Amino acid sequence: MTDNGTVQKVAVIGGGVMGSGIAQLAATVGHEVRLVDVSPERLETALAAIGTSLDRFIRSGRLETDQREEILGRITPATRIPEAVEGVDVVVEAVLERLEVKHQVMTEVAAHAPAEAILGTNTSQLSITAIGSVLGEGASRVVGMHFFNPAVLMRLVELVKGLETSEDTLRRAEDFARSLGKETVVCLKDSPGFLTSRISAILRMEALHMLEEGLASPEDIDKAVRLAFNHPMGPLELGDFNGLDTYLDALTGLHAAHGERFRPPVVLRNMVAAGRLGRKSGRGFYDHGG
């Protein structure tokens, strides 16, 4: 809900880990959600994952049992964007981190969503200006809304202002993020990696270099970061959690934008080439049981 308690209609495009998490978060606070993915199987998986997550909240005492079905009842799955974005207040796309894919999605969304709807992109490192460039004057409605994994637990939403993003869009995006119970920071300049991805990338880069140099095991590198700096997860664990291919894509973009300090280490390139992508492949820096 917004600060004044208004229920909003929200379309989340993409049924992966981030999309399903954002959908769950919005439905939990009372918004009506349409979760969109071209794959019915992925939507089924996403809804099952949301149900499992809600069960964990119930077991931990943070959610009442009868709230589970209420929250799931606020999420409507859909495989087509035009119907899903009709009459919505907010759209958040959480699709593949490929500019051409985001262009396709944003073009279709803008053609069918209300003219006043916020068009949020959950990119962690692509240019907001570039994503909105295919929309002409509609680019004023495009804003970076970078959620963190898991979206239902992490406290921050990083808002990013593209060159054409209007102040009204930025303000409304901030109101929406606060309605989800989140804190916000604003990146005022559309620079690749924004604030958080650049900071996180440098930390993980150094962890990878230490691993290459044989200074310590993955377990001890992660333990050092968790216990010394109070991080909930070590940098190598986090890479496995999010996908090492996703991390390689992010570093490749940061390297192109900011130079040698973000060049992907050989160990990361080799692991991705070998198909060791982390949890989703069963093996990364750690063995995840196949």
Secondary structure, 3 states (H helix, E strand, C coil): CCCCCCCCEEEEECCCHHHHHHHHHHHHCCCEEEEECCCHHHHHHHHHHHHHHHHHHHHCCCCCCCHHHHHHHCEEEECCHHHHCCCCCEEEECCCCCHHHHHHHHHHHHHHCCCCCEEEECCCCCCHHHHHHHHHHHHHHEEEEECCCCCCCCCEEEEECCCCCCHHHHHHHHHHHHHCCCEEEEECCCCCCCCHHHHHHHHHHHHHHHHHCCCCCHHHHHHHHHHHHCCCCCHHHHHHHHCHHHHHHHHHHHHHHHCHHHCCCHHHHHHHHCCCCEHHHCECCCECCC
